[in-house]
């Protein structure tokens, strides 16, 4: 993921679009974790991270990355868009390990009413793949 000043988040988006491929899985450490404001607990492992992104990428009406900053092993993204007909925005922090593999993803949504709605919808979409207790619904 090399940032490009003219297209914040473009490398991240390209990787997420490869979800379900060998190339996608190879970008993550074996113990990658994903924490999000729309879940009560973190997901650990490529399978759960992939399931999360497979479900969430279709939940946005629009999603635009507005800023990208790299500081050491961390990449910070600011984004905004719409989901369920309402504005939504947030921040994603991606941390890489010494080998350059993604080891941690922290995803924060706002505002609160969208967090609640997103969590409820995500729980339904991940039914049978992720423990329902991970969500506020």
Steps between C-alpha positions, in 0.01 A plus 500: 500500500685803377302822544448726205434869569232521231304195613488444877415141583542369146744221593285399798187489283681290240602251768150477650357437151725191481318351799482121469817470293842364588643849450256643757585234759875539439484868601410415862683342791369167626365672812360816340237668715221737409336724758205719404260736672216292354608183689533411868812287448779473248519252212820298487626326187478556127176300466308731737661815359400386151143425615477847657611678182286279276196609702585866554614599151144460371345696788621842389303708253818703450847488656778750428844511660587862570843477667779245535803535726784253551697516825746215543309172484160668528281633224212728598200550274218747540187423303144619452199379313145380545334181618129425526429846359686690774844656525772291660868570558795364686861405530686180422842423646703221338813375680764281340746266673877490442449280193267758346186289546181659630476404865224727628204694364304746711188639340299779661159613371292804591236628582347281770170430320700366205716283731185341642341449157823371346555256788146364475528448124847350528379250762233382256741473208755305704247266662658156530851629426560714807369466856195726536632625835756704302223744414274735690194367321 
